[in-house]
Amino acid sequence: MVEGDSYRWKRKNMWFGIIFGLEGMLIAAAAAICGSTNHLDLFVPVMALIVSAHFFPLAHLFQVKIHYISGSLLCLLSAITLLTLPVRVTWENHQIMVWWTP
C-alpha cells in the first residue's frame, strides 16, 4: 500500500511540474508576442488569465473543488478588466496604467 501511495505522489508531482512548466512557457510566449506586436500593455491581464487558468488542471489533479471556483473567478476578473477598463488613465499630472495595478 505504501508503494502505491508513493507512486501516486510521484505521478502527481510530475504533473504538477508539467502544469507549472507549461504555465511558465505560456507566460514567456505571451510576453514575446505582446512585446513583438508592440502591445506590452496587454501583458499583465493576459498573464493574469494564464495564471488563473492553471487552477483548473490543479483542481483536477489534487481533487480540490474550490480551485475550480478560484480559477473561474480569477479568469472572469481578467476578462472583465480586458473588456471594460481603460488601459490607462490620467490623474492630475500622472498617467496610471490601470491594467497593471492589482
Residue pairs with C-beta under 8 A, 6 or more apart in sequence:
12 61
12 62
15 57
15 61
16 58
16 61
19 54
19 57
19 58
19 61
20 54
23 50
23 51
23 54
26 50
27 47
27 50
27 51
30 43
30 46
30 47
30 50
31 43
31 47
34 40
34 41
34 42
34 43
34 46
35 43
41 87
41 88
41 97
41 99
41 100
42 82
42 99
44 99
44 100
45 78
45 81
45 82
45 99
46 78
48 74
48 77
48 78
48 81
49 75
49 78
49 79
49 82
51 74
52 70
52 71
52 74
52 75
52 77
52 78
53 71
53 75
54 71
55 67
55 68
55 70
55 71
55 74
56 67
56 68
56 71
58 64
58 67
59 65
59 66
59 67
59 68
59 71
81 99
82 99
85 98
85 99
86 98
87 97
87 98
87 99
88 95
88 96
88 97
88 98
88 99
89 95
89 96
89 98
90 96
